[in-house]
Amino acid sequence: MNNPAIAEIILSTSHTHGLVAVPSGARFPQAQDALREAGFSPLPGGAFAAPPEQAASATASALVHRAHEHRASITMSTRPYLGDIGSDIAARLPGDWSATVKTYPRRHWQEDLIGSLWDSGDLLKAVLHEHVPCAVVLSNHAGTELLLIERPGHATGYLVGAFATEDYDDNWEEPNAPRSIVLPAEADRAARAVAHTFLPHYRRALHHRRLDTVMSALNRIRPEHETLQTIKTSQQSSDSTPRTSSRLHAEAERGFADHAWLGFHDVLQHAPLLLARCRPAASPWPLDAAALSRLRKALSDSQDTWDEFNSLRAELYAVPTGLSAQEWSRVRSTLGTAVLPAIGTWLADSDVFERQARAAVPGGYIALSAPNPRLLTTTPALPSPSGERAPLTP
């Protein structure tokens, strides 16, 4: 572990840049000064590359002198430059992946990673308890981002794990979190492990997390919805005046719509992809097809409201003062009222949806025997932070 009281320069070899240096430690600006004065040039992400026109011996000599002047220690890594490893892995993964280097000279800087890491394995432990001077973010530019670091306490090997999609903020001890895996030093083998072991596990974990999010939202809504239905029933059989009953009903419906929108917007966000994967004909419950059709129509009928919500949210972020709590309550009530029929449909058919979605986990027998769900949609999906969201239209 690096001594936080000094400036340190970590050197590694690179097939792209020749010699790469990562400044580290509490006094890392002194290490940066030494590198610049020795002729090193900054790379994206915070590392430095040796001058290509200068001989290796001259570069090393200049760096030793400058580091001594700035009281920076020099450590030669036993591994190649992590940025090269990340790029080599990205180039071998299926699809369009990129590798972005991130440096964390001071240990507390890497705390920014913790909130967005979605991991139940050694990667999260390393970020929590070890200094990670350099890391690489692997991205497919469609919502999936992975974190690659050198495996702490070992001379070779790497750890790779996942960031949560932007749909989620609360990732600490999330029960569906995938487990990071150890990668070998060879880029070919490492890429195969990511593609054939980690990513399938990640996709299954994300499927279960989306499903749990939807079911949790519906379960939160259900008691209040039942209360609202009771009020409606009592209004129909009550001896009180229609005006009083209507007012009570309207107030109850507005209150329910306000609270229900907070949960149902999770359904609108996460259910479309899950529903698109469901294949009742390939499941033990082929007669569920009728219920799934009702659920698809409910989503389709909610599309305009979902679009309005996203537009309002974008406008809110553009206004420094935002909306007051009372104004947001009115907005939620309006949105919730617009989707009340859809809420009723999803509550009524939630059991069917859950069993079909659990049977349609990526890599399961239904998914393997079914066609691509994207080919079954009639409206192209707009890109979203998650990269997987299907359209609300059926």
C-alpha positions in Angstrom: 0.0 0.0 0.0 1.2 3.5 -0.8 2.5 5.7 1.9 0.0 8.6 2.0 2.6 11.0 3.4 4.8 11.0 0.3 4.7 11.6 -3.4 5.1 8.4 -5.4 5.7 7.7 -9.1 4.5 4.2 -10.3 6.1 3.2 -13.5 4.9 0.6 -16.0 5.7 -0.4 -19.5 3.2 0.2 -22.3 3.1 -1.2 -25.9 1.5 2.1 -26.9 3.4 4.7 -25.0 6.7 3.0 -24.0 6.9 4.0 -20.4 3.9 5.3 -18.4 4.0 6.9 -15.0 1.1 7.3 -12.5 1.6 9.9 -9.8 0.3 8.9 -6.4 0.3 9.9 -2.7 -0.9 12.8 -0.6 1.8 15.0 -2.2 1.2 13.7 -5.8 1.5 17.3 -7.3 5.3 17.0 -6.5 5.4 13.7 -8.4 3.6 15.5 -11.3 6.2 18.3 -11.3 9.0 15.7 -11.4 7.4 14.0 -14.4 6.9 17.2 -16.3 10.4 18.4 -15.7 11.7 14.9 -16.9 9.9 15.4 -20.2 6.8 13.2 -19.5 3.6 14.3 -21.1 0.1 14.0 -19.5 -2.2 11.3 -20.8 -6.0 11.3 -20.6 -7.1 10.2 -17.1 -4.1 11.4 -15.1 -1.1 9.2 -16.2 2.0 10.5 -17.9 4.0 9.1 -20.9 7.7 9.3 -21.4 9.0 11.4 -24.3 9.1 9.1 -27.3 12.1 10.8 -28.9 14.3 10.3 -25.8 16.3 7.1 -25.1 15.1 5.0 -22.2 18.3 5.4 -20.3 18.2 9.2 -20.6 14.5 9.2 -19.6 15.2 7.1 -16.5 18.2 9.2 -15.5 16.3 12.5 -15.9 13.3 11.1 -13.9 15.5 9.8 -11.0 17.1 13.2 -10.6 13.8 15.1 -10.8 12.1 12.8 -8.5 14.9 13.2 -5.9 14.6 17.0 -6.1 10.8 16.8 -5.5 11.1 14.1 -2.8 9.1 11.6 -4.8 9.8 7.9 -4.7 9.8 5.7 -7.8 8.2 2.2 -7.9 8.4 -0.1 -10.9 5.2 -2.1 -11.4 5.4 -5.8 -12.2 2.5 -5.4 -14.6 2.0 -3.6 -17.9 0.2 -0.3 -18.0 -3.4 -0.9 -17.0 -4.7 1.4 -19.7 -3.2 -1.0 -22.4 -4.8 -4.0 -20.7 -8.2 -2.3 -20.6 -8.0 -1.3 -24.3 -6.9 -4.8 -25.2 -9.9 -6.3 -23.4 -12.3 -3.8 -24.8 -11.2 -4.6 -28.3 -11.9 -8.3 -27.8 -15.4 -7.9 -26.3 -18.4 -8.5 -28.5 -19.9 -5.1 -29.6 -18.5 -1.6 -29.4 -16.6 -1.2 -26.1 -14.1 1.5 -25.0 -11.7 1.8 -22.2 -11.2 5.0 -20.2 -8.4 5.4 -17.7 -9.1 6.9 -14.3 -6.4 7.8 -11.7 -6.9 8.3 -8.0 -3.6 9.7 -6.6 -5.2 10.1 -3.2 -7.1 7.2 -1.7 -10.1 9.2 -0.6 -10.7 10.3 -4.2 -11.7 6.7 -5.1 -14.6 7.0 -2.6 -16.5 8.5 -5.5 -16.6 5.0 -7.0 -18.3 3.4 -4.0 -21.8 4.8 -4.5 -22.1 3.6 -8.1 -20.4 0.3 -7.8 -22.8 -2.6 -7.9 -20.8 -5.5 -6.6 -20.9 -8.2 -4.0 -17.3 -9.5 -4.4 -13.7 -8.6 -4.1 -13.8 -5.5 -6.2 -15.9 -3.5 -3.8 -13.8 -4.8 -0.9 -10.7 -3.6 -2.7 -12.1 -0.1 -3.4 -13.2 0.1 0.3 -10.0 -1.0 1.9 -7.1 -0.6 -0.6 -5.6 2.3 -2.5 -6.4 2.0 -6.2 -4.1 4.5 -7.9 -5.3 3.5 -11.4 -8.5 2.0 -12.8 -10.2 1.5 -16.2 -13.8 2.0 -17.0 -15.0 -0.4 -19.7 -18.2 0.9 -21.5 -20.4 -0.4 -24.3 -22.0 3.0 -24.6 -25.4 1.5 -24.1 -25.7 1.6 -20.4 -23.3 -1.1 -19.3 -20.1 0.0 -17.5 -17.5 -2.1 -15.8 -14.6 -1.3 -13.5 -11.2 -2.9 -14.1 -8.4 -2.7 -11.5 -5.2 -4.6 -10.7 -5.8 -7.3 -8.2 -4.5 -6.1 -4.8 -2.1 -8.3 -3.0 -1.1 -10.3 -6.1 1.7 -9.8 -8.6 -0.6 -10.6 -11.6 -4.3 -10.7 -12.4 -7.1 -8.2 -12.4 -10.5 -7.7 -10.9 -13.6 -6.6 -12.9 -17.0 -5.7 -11.7 -20.0 -3.6 -12.6 -21.3 -0.2 -12.0 -25.0 0.1 -11.6 -27.0 1.6 -14.4 -28.0 5.2 -14.0 -31.5 4.1 -13.1 -30.3 3.2 -9.6 -28.7 5.2 -6.9 -28.9 2.9 -3.8 -26.4 0.1 -4.6 -25.0 -0.6 -1.1 -25.6 -4.3 -0.2 -28.2 -4.6 -3.0 -29.2 -8.3 -2.9 -29.1 -8.9 -6.6 -25.6 -7.4 -7.0 -23.3 -9.5 -9.3 -20.0 -10.7 -7.9 -16.8 -9.4 -9.4 -14.4 -11.9 -10.9 -10.7 -12.4 -11.2 -9.2 -12.0 -14.7 -6.0 -13.6 -15.9 -3.1 -11.4 -17.2 -3.6 -12.4 -20.8 -6.0 -10.1 -22.7 -7.6 -12.9 -24.8 -8.4 -15.0 -21.8 -9.5 -12.0 -19.8 -11.9 -10.9 -22.5 -13.4 -14.4 -22.8 -14.0 -14.4 -19.0 -15.8 -11.1 -19.2 -17.9 -12.0 -22.2 -18.8 -15.6 -21.2 -18.8 -15.5 -17.4 -19.2 -12.0 -16.0 -21.6 -10.3 -18.5 -24.1 -13.1 -18.5 -24.2 -13.1 -14.7 -24.5 -9.3 -14.8 -27.5 -9.4 -17.2 -29.3 -11.9 -15.1 -28.6 -9.8 -12.0 -30.0 -6.7 -13.7 -33.1 -8.6 -14.9 -33.8 -9.7 -11.3 -33.1 -6.2 -10.0 -35.6 -4.7 -12.4 -38.2 -7.3 -11.6 -37.8 -6.7 -7.8 -38.1 -3.0 -8.4 -41.3 -3.4 -10.3 -42.8 -5.8 -7.8 -41.8 -3.7 -4.8 -43.5 -0.6 -6.4 -46.7 -2.5 -7.1 -46.7 -3.9 -3.5 -46.3 -0.4 -2.1 -49.2 0.8 -4.2 -51.6 -2.1 -3.5 -52.8 -1.2 0.0 -53.7 2.4 -0.9 -55.4 1.2 -4.1 -57.5 -1.2 -2.0 -58.4 1.6 0.3 -59.5 3.7 -2.7 -61.6 0.9 -4.0 -63.3 0.6 -0.6 -64.1 4.3 -0.7 -65.6 4.0 -4.1 -67.7 1.0 -3.1 -68.9 2.8 0.0 -69.8 5.9 -2.1 -72.0 3.7 -4.3 -73.9 2.2 -1.3 -73.8 5.2 1.1 -76.9 7.2 2.1 -74.9 10.4 2.2 -75.5 13.1 -0.3 -73.8 12.7 -3.7 -72.0 16.0 -3.3 -70.3 14.8 -0.1 -69.5 11.4 -1.4 -68.1 12.8 -4.7 -65.9 15.2 -2.8 -64.6 12.4 -0.5 -64.0 10.2 -3.6 -62.2 13.0 -5.5 -59.9 13.9 -2.5 -59.1 10.2 -1.9 -58.3 9.7 -5.6 -56.1 12.8 -5.7 -54.2 11.6 -2.7 -53.8 8.1 -4.0 -52.7 9.4 -7.4 -50.0 11.6 -5.8 -48.5 8.7 -3.8 -49.1 6.0 -6.5 -47.1 7.9 -9.1 -44.0 7.7 -7.0 -44.1 3.9 -7.3 -45.8 3.4 -10.7 -43.2 5.5 -12.5 -40.8 2.6 -11.5 -43.1 0.2 -13.3 -43.2 2.4 -16.4 -39.4 2.6 -16.4 -38.4 -1.0 -15.8 -41.3 -3.2 -16.8 -41.2 -2.7 -20.6 -37.9 -4.6 -21.1 -39.0 -7.4 -18.8 -42.4 -7.7 -20.5 -40.7 -7.8 -23.9 -38.8 -10.9 -22.8 -41.8 -12.8 -21.6 -42.7 -15.8 -23.8 -45.9 -17.4 -22.4 -46.1 -19.9 -25.2 -42.6 -21.2 -24.2 -43.5 -21.3 -20.5 -45.6 -23.7 -18.4 -48.4 -21.1 -18.4 -49.3 -20.4 -22.1 -52.7 -19.0 -21.1 -50.9 -16.0 -19.4 -50.8 -14.5 -22.9 -54.1 -12.7 -22.4 -53.0 -11.0 -19.2 -49.6 -10.0 -20.7 -51.5 -8.4 -23.6 -53.5 -6.3 -21.1 -50.3 -5.3 -19.4 -48.8 -4.2 -22.7 -51.8 -2.2 -23.6 -51.7 -0.5 -20.2 -48.1 0.5 -20.8 -49.0 1.7 -24.3 -51.8 3.8 -22.9 -49.4 5.4 -20.4 -46.8 6.4 -23.0 -47.9 10.0 -23.2 -47.9 10.4 -19.5 -44.4 8.9 -19.2 -43.2 11.3 -21.9 -44.7 14.2 -20.1 -43.0 13.2 -16.9 -39.6 13.0 -18.5 -40.2 16.4 -20.1 -41.1 17.9 -16.8 -38.1 16.3 -15.1 -35.8 17.8 -17.8 -37.3 21.2 -17.3 -36.9 21.0 -13.5 -33.2 20.3 -13.8 -32.9 23.3 -16.1 -34.5 25.7 -13.6 -32.2 26.5 -10.6 -35.0 27.0 -8.1 -37.0 23.9 -9.1 -40.5 23.3 -8.0 -41.8 23.5 -4.4 -43.0 20.4 -2.6 -46.6 21.5 -3.1 -46.1 22.1 -6.8 -44.5 18.6 -7.2 -47.4 17.1 -5.3 -49.9 18.6 -7.8 -47.7 17.4 -10.7 -47.6 13.9 -9.3 -51.3 13.9 -8.7 -52.0 14.9 -12.3 -49.7 12.2 -13.7 -51.0 9.6 -11.3 -54.6 10.3 -12.2 -53.8 9.9 -15.9 -52.5 6.3 -15.3 -55.1 5.1 -12.8 -56.6 2.6 -15.2 -53.1 1.3 -16.0 -52.3 1.0 -12.3 -55.4 -1.1 -11.8 -54.5 -3.4 -14.6 -50.9 -4.0 -13.4 -52.1 -4.6 -9.8 -54.7 -7.1 -11.1 -52.2 -9.1 -13.3 -49.1 -8.6 -11.2 -48.8 -12.3 -10.3 -48.9 -13.4 -13.9 -46.3 -10.8 -14.8 -44.0 -11.9 -12.0 -44.0 -15.6 -12.9 -43.5 -14.9 -16.6 -40.7 -12.4 -15.9 -38.9 -14.8 -13.6 -39.2 -17.5 -16.2 -37.7 -15.2 -18.8 -34.4 -14.5 -17.1 -31.6 -14.0 -19.7 -29.9 -17.3 -20.4 -32.8 -19.3 -19.1 -34.5 -21.9 -21.2 -37.3 -19.6 -22.3 -34.9 -16.9 -23.4 -32.7 -19.3 -25.3 -35.7 -20.7 -27.2 -37.3 -17.4 -27.9 -36.7 -14.8 -30.6 -35.1 -11.5 -30.0 -37.6 -9.4 -28.0 -36.5 -6.3 -29.9 -37.8 -7.8 -33.1 -41.3 -8.1 -31.6 -41.8 -4.4 -30.9 -43.6 -2.2 -33.3 -42.0 1.1 -32.1 -38.3 1.6 -31.9 -36.9 2.2 -28.4 -35.3 5.5 -27.6 -31.9 5.2 -25.9 -31.9 5.6 -22.2 -29.2 5.6 -19.4 -29.8 1.9 -18.9 -29.2 1.0 -22.6 -31.8 -1.8 -22.4 -35.1 0.0 -22.0 -37.8 -1.2 -24.4 -40.5 1.2 -25.6 -43.7 1.4 -23.6 -45.7 0.6 -26.7 -46.4 -3.1 -27.2 
